[in-house]
Amino acid sequence: MADTFKFGEAGAEEVHRIGAECVQCWKGYPRPCAKCVGGHVHGAWGDEDAATGNYWLYTKCDTCGEAE
């Protein structure tokens, strides 16, 4: 099993370290996955609405592959 995986915006995917010690993740991530046992949900920058300042993230579990 690889110890890293890539995800995020197509063409700009980030490399994340599997497990709880991923330094590439957005603040507050990784965190335990609520959908599987032992997985960690990772967060990567998505985009920002300039008008409101609200932003969204890509999320993906390193075990089951599900998003939050």
C-alpha positions in Angstrom: 0.0 0.0 0.0 1.3 3.4 -0.9 1.9 5.9 1.9 0.7 8.9 -0.1 -2.2 9.6 -2.4 -3.2 12.5 -4.7 -6.5 14.4 -4.7 -7.9 17.8 -5.3 -8.7 19.9 -8.4 -8.0 18.0 -11.6 -4.6 19.0 -12.9 -3.6 20.5 -9.6 -3.9 17.5 -7.3 -1.9 17.6 -4.1 0.1 14.7 -2.6 -1.2 13.8 0.9 0.3 11.4 3.4 -2.0 8.6 4.5 -2.9 8.7 8.2 -3.2 11.4 10.9 0.2 13.0 10.3 -0.4 14.7 6.9 1.2 18.2 6.8 -0.2 19.0 3.3 -3.8 19.1 4.7 -5.8 22.2 5.2 -6.1 23.3 8.9 -8.3 21.0 10.9 -7.5 18.0 8.7 -6.9 15.2 8.6 -9.6 14.0 11.0 -11.2 10.6 11.6 -13.6 9.4 9.0 -17.2 9.0 10.2 -17.9 6.5 7.3 -15.3 3.9 7.9 -13.1 2.5 10.6 -9.4 3.7 10.7 -9.6 6.1 7.8 -8.7 9.8 7.9 -10.4 12.5 5.9 -8.0 14.9 4.3 -8.7 18.5 3.1 -7.3 20.4 0.1 -8.1 23.9 -1.1 -11.0 24.1 -3.5 -11.9 27.7 -4.3 -13.2 31.0 -2.8 -16.2 33.2 -3.5 -14.6 36.6 -3.8 -17.8 38.4 -3.1 -18.5 36.7 0.3 -15.0 35.4 1.2 -16.5 31.9 1.7 -14.4 29.0 0.6 -14.8 25.3 0.0 -12.4 22.4 0.3 -12.0 19.0 -1.5 -12.2 16.3 1.1 -11.4 12.6 0.7 -10.9 9.7 3.1 -7.5 7.9 2.7 -9.2 4.5 3.3 -12.7 4.4 1.9 -12.3 7.3 -0.6 -15.5 9.0 0.4 -15.8 12.8 0.8 -17.3 14.4 3.9 
